[in-house]
């Protein structure tokens, strides 16, 4: 193992160890999510850029909760009439006007809960969706870097950060700029937000399933489609939610 690899491993493991310990924000996110699912709600997961990986970790994977839906900006192109050219560059991600338009393309119900991930927590589309969800009366759980978000200027006309809109904010513990190490010449490397986000997503998933079981409920969980009976198990539970959960590209 090289020195840099060992250093990066240390940066990752120390953060994961902190996230594995007592965490009031994660506990509250678990409670609110379990309440929502027991009331017939669905988790609406959203993220852009690399933060979309958090939404993918929450929605539609083996060992994960079935009552989950992943919202993606490209749906505005796939089903919302936006030109494909909108997918190029960062302008789409920073567009503050996509929130309600994007949510309206999904079958969002009153008991649904939103989980929104953004390392910076200031881009227009992120705030647009968060504010639209709040305006509809939904609880919003945010995953962001508190170190980063408090050092940058909000880009949404509201002047708000995701952490200032959400009901619960979970710190992903990524440093400003996401780089955990610096090479000679000041070159930052060793991004950590995707790794901590995946851990947080799994801790929430596990916590919700455990909470529901403790309450005497059977948590609806995917099993791998690549084992016998996987497809049949998953399809039967997906059918309970119908078009409310979409498994789009």
C-alpha positions as CSV (number, residue, x, y, z in Angstrom):
1,X,0.0,0.0,0.0
2,X,1.4,3.4,-1.0
3,X,1.7,6.2,1.5
4,X,-1.0,8.2,-0.3
5,X,-3.3,5.2,-0.4
6,X,-2.8,4.6,3.4
7,X,-3.5,8.3,4.0
8,X,-6.7,8.2,2.0
9,X,-7.8,5.0,3.8
10,X,-7.3,6.8,7.1
11,X,-9.3,9.8,5.9
12,X,-12.2,7.5,4.8
13,X,-12.2,5.2,7.9
14,X,-12.0,8.0,10.4
15,X,-15.1,9.6,8.8
16,X,-17.0,6.3,8.6
17,X,-16.2,5.6,12.2
18,X,-17.7,8.9,13.2
19,X,-20.8,8.3,11.1
20,X,-21.2,4.8,12.7
21,X,-21.3,6.4,16.1
22,X,-24.2,8.3,17.8
23,X,-25.8,10.6,15.3
24,X,-29.0,12.5,16.2
25,X,-29.6,13.6,12.6
26,X,-29.4,10.1,11.2
27,X,-31.6,8.8,14.0
28,X,-34.2,11.5,13.2
29,X,-34.1,10.7,9.5
30,X,-34.7,7.0,10.3
31,X,-37.7,7.8,12.5
32,X,-39.3,10.2,10.0
33,X,-38.7,7.8,7.1
34,X,-40.1,4.8,9.0
35,X,-43.2,6.9,9.9
36,X,-43.6,7.9,6.2
37,X,-43.3,4.3,4.9
38,X,-45.7,3.0,7.6
39,X,-48.2,5.6,6.5
40,X,-48.0,4.3,2.9
41,X,-45.4,6.9,1.8
42,X,-42.5,6.5,-0.6
43,X,-38.9,7.8,-0.3
44,X,-38.3,10.3,-3.1
45,X,-34.5,10.4,-3.5
46,X,-32.8,13.2,-5.5
47,X,-29.3,14.2,-6.2
48,X,-27.3,15.7,-9.1
49,X,-23.8,15.1,-10.3
50,X,-21.9,12.6,-8.1
51,X,-24.6,13.1,-5.5
52,X,-27.0,11.1,-7.7
53,X,-25.1,8.1,-6.4
54,X,-26.8,8.7,-3.0
55,X,-30.2,8.5,-4.7
56,X,-29.1,5.3,-6.5
57,X,-27.9,3.8,-3.1
58,X,-31.3,4.6,-1.6
59,X,-33.6,3.5,-4.4
60,X,-33.9,0.3,-6.4
61,X,-31.0,-1.9,-5.2
62,X,-30.7,-5.3,-3.5
63,X,-30.9,-5.1,0.2
64,X,-32.7,-1.7,-0.1
65,X,-36.2,-0.6,0.6
66,X,-38.7,-1.1,-2.2
67,X,-40.8,2.0,-1.3
68,X,-38.3,4.2,-3.0
69,X,-38.2,6.4,-6.1
70,X,-35.2,8.0,-7.7
71,X,-35.8,11.5,-9.2
72,X,-33.3,12.5,-11.9
73,X,-32.8,15.7,-13.8
74,X,-32.7,13.8,-17.1
75,X,-36.4,12.9,-16.6
76,X,-37.2,16.4,-17.8
77,X,-35.7,15.3,-21.1
78,X,-37.1,11.8,-21.1
79,X,-40.7,12.7,-20.2
80,X,-40.8,16.5,-19.6
81,X,-40.3,17.9,-23.1
82,X,-36.9,19.6,-22.4
83,X,-34.4,19.5,-25.3
84,X,-31.6,17.0,-24.9
85,X,-29.1,19.8,-25.2
86,X,-30.1,20.7,-21.6
87,X,-28.1,17.7,-20.4
88,X,-24.8,19.2,-21.5
89,X,-22.6,21.1,-18.9
90,X,-23.7,22.3,-15.5
91,X,-26.4,24.8,-16.5
92,X,-29.2,22.2,-16.0
93,X,-27.9,21.4,-12.5
94,X,-27.8,25.1,-11.6
95,X,-31.3,25.9,-13.1
96,X,-33.4,27.2,-10.2
97,X,-36.7,26.7,-12.1
98,X,-36.8,22.9,-12.4
99,X,-38.2,22.0,-9.0
100,X,-42.0,21.8,-9.4
101,X,-41.7,20.9,-13.1
102,X,-39.5,17.9,-12.2
103,X,-41.6,16.7,-9.2
104,X,-44.8,16.9,-11.3
105,X,-43.4,14.2,-13.6
106,X,-43.7,11.7,-10.7
107,X,-46.6,10.3,-8.8
108,X,-45.8,12.0,-5.5
109,X,-48.3,11.4,-2.7
110,X,-48.8,13.4,0.5
111,X,-47.1,10.9,2.8
112,X,-43.9,10.7,0.7
113,X,-40.7,11.9,2.2
114,X,-37.8,13.5,0.3
115,X,-34.1,12.7,0.6
116,X,-31.9,15.2,-1.2
117,X,-28.2,15.0,-1.5
118,X,-25.8,17.8,-2.6
119,X,-22.2,18.2,-1.3
120,X,-22.3,21.9,-1.8
121,X,-26.0,22.3,-1.0
122,X,-26.3,25.5,-3.1
123,X,-27.1,24.6,-6.7
124,X,-30.3,25.9,-8.2
125,X,-31.9,22.6,-9.1
126,X,-31.3,21.1,-5.6
127,X,-32.9,24.1,-3.9
128,X,-35.7,24.1,-6.5
129,X,-36.7,20.6,-5.7
130,X,-36.3,21.0,-1.9
131,X,-38.4,24.2,-1.9
132,X,-41.0,22.6,-4.1
133,X,-41.2,19.6,-1.8
134,X,-41.6,21.8,1.2
135,X,-44.3,23.9,-0.5
136,X,-46.2,20.6,-1.0
137,X,-45.9,19.8,2.7
138,X,-43.3,17.1,2.5
139,X,-40.5,16.5,5.0
140,X,-37.1,16.9,3.5
141,X,-33.9,15.1,4.7
142,X,-30.7,16.7,3.4
143,X,-27.3,15.2,2.9
144,X,-24.6,17.8,2.5
145,X,-21.1,18.9,3.6
146,X,-21.6,21.5,6.3
147,X,-18.0,22.5,5.9
148,X,-18.4,23.2,2.2
149,X,-21.9,24.7,2.2
150,X,-21.2,27.4,4.8
151,X,-18.2,28.6,2.8
152,X,-20.0,29.2,-0.6
153,X,-22.7,31.5,-1.7
154,X,-26.1,30.1,-2.5
155,X,-27.0,30.1,-6.2
156,X,-30.8,29.9,-5.8
157,X,-32.8,33.2,-5.9
158,X,-34.1,32.4,-2.5
159,X,-30.6,32.9,-1.1
160,X,-30.9,29.7,0.9
161,X,-28.8,26.6,1.3
162,X,-30.2,23.0,1.3
163,X,-29.3,22.8,5.0
164,X,-31.5,25.8,5.7
165,X,-34.5,24.4,4.0
166,X,-34.4,20.8,5.2
167,X,-36.2,19.4,8.2
168,X,-33.2,17.2,9.0
169,X,-29.6,17.8,7.8
170,X,-27.0,15.1,7.8
171,X,-23.4,16.1,7.5
172,X,-21.5,13.9,5.1
173,X,-18.2,15.1,6.8
174,X,-16.6,15.9,3.4
175,X,-14.1,18.9,3.7
176,X,-14.5,22.1,1.6
177,X,-13.8,21.1,-2.0
178,X,-14.2,17.4,-1.1
179,X,-10.5,16.7,-1.4
180,X,-9.0,15.1,1.7
181,X,-5.4,15.3,0.6
182,X,-3.1,17.8,-1.1
183,X,-0.3,17.0,-3.5
184,X,2.8,19.1,-3.9
185,X,1.8,22.3,-5.7
186,X,-1.6,22.5,-3.9
187,X,-3.4,19.9,-6.1
188,X,-6.4,18.5,-4.1
189,X,-7.1,14.7,-4.4
190,X,-9.0,12.0,-2.5
191,X,-12.7,12.9,-2.7
192,X,-14.7,11.3,0.1
193,X,-18.3,12.5,-0.2
194,X,-19.5,9.6,-2.4
195,X,-18.1,7.0,0.1
196,X,-19.6,8.7,3.2
197,X,-22.9,9.2,1.3
198,X,-23.1,5.5,0.5
199,X,-22.5,4.6,4.1
200,X,-25.2,7.1,5.3
201,X,-27.7,5.7,2.8
202,X,-27.1,2.2,4.0
203,X,-27.3,3.2,7.7
204,X,-30.6,4.9,7.0
205,X,-31.9,1.9,5.1
206,X,-30.8,-0.5,7.8
207,X,-32.2,1.7,10.5
208,X,-35.6,2.1,8.8
209,X,-35.9,-1.7,8.3
210,X,-34.9,-2.4,11.9
211,X,-37.3,0.2,13.2
212,X,-40.2,-1.2,11.2
213,X,-39.4,-4.7,12.4
214,X,-39.4,-3.5,16.0
215,X,-42.8,-1.9,15.4
216,X,-44.1,-5.2,14.3
217,X,-44.1,-4.4,10.6
218,X,-42.4,-6.3,7.7
219,X,-40.1,-3.9,5.9
220,X,-40.4,-4.2,2.1
221,X,-36.9,-5.0,1.0
222,X,-35.4,-6.0,-2.4
223,X,-33.5,-9.2,-2.8
224,X,-31.0,-9.7,-5.6
225,X,-32.6,-10.3,-8.9
226,X,-29.8,-12.7,-9.6
227,X,-30.8,-15.3,-7.1
228,X,-33.7,-17.8,-7.5
229,X,-37.0,-16.2,-6.8
230,X,-35.6,-12.7,-6.8
231,X,-37.6,-11.3,-9.7
232,X,-40.8,-12.8,-8.4
233,X,-40.3,-11.4,-4.9
234,X,-39.3,-8.0,-6.1
235,X,-42.1,-7.6,-8.7
236,X,-44.8,-8.7,-6.2
237,X,-43.8,-5.9,-3.8
238,X,-43.2,-3.3,-6.5
239,X,-46.7,-3.9,-7.7
240,X,-48.0,-2.7,-4.4
241,X,-46.7,0.8,-5.3
242,X,-47.3,0.8,-9.0
243,X,-46.2,3.8,-10.9
244,X,-45.3,5.6,-7.7
245,X,-41.9,4.0,-8.0
246,X,-40.2,4.2,-11.3
247,X,-36.9,2.4,-12.3
248,X,-35.8,4.7,-15.1
249,X,-32.3,4.9,-16.6
